[in-house]
């Protein structure tokens, strides 16, 4: 192989490798959006399983009610995403803690999060932010959002089990 051919291959490899960080960031965004959609659908399934009469149910008095768990996991998404826009979170609230209103709120919160995440740039995902939770990268904020949602949805599943309801099969 000639030295000229090696130089050309080295240049091409350098160009390909230089593009990897941007590709990886875009790929991360697509993965997060995909899993937020799955998480929305699964969370709505879990929320749908609890009878309306039990939306105020608590496992123990100091805990959140089932409706409060669903509302909390949804409203906190705005807080995790606020650093990306340098804004204050404005998650709103459900019209009431009724099943119908909580379900509508969960859907609206997830849809808003999906929209915001789908518009993130690679620079925003790799940037470091300071939030109420400390200093972390955009990727860490997205991971925290997903982890927080899973944590509270799993708690809500225990409420279903306490009522004798088998939660929907886990979806990832």
Beta strands, then each sheet from edge to edge (+ up, - down):
strand 1: 128-131
strand 2: 134-137
sheet 1: 1+ 2-
end
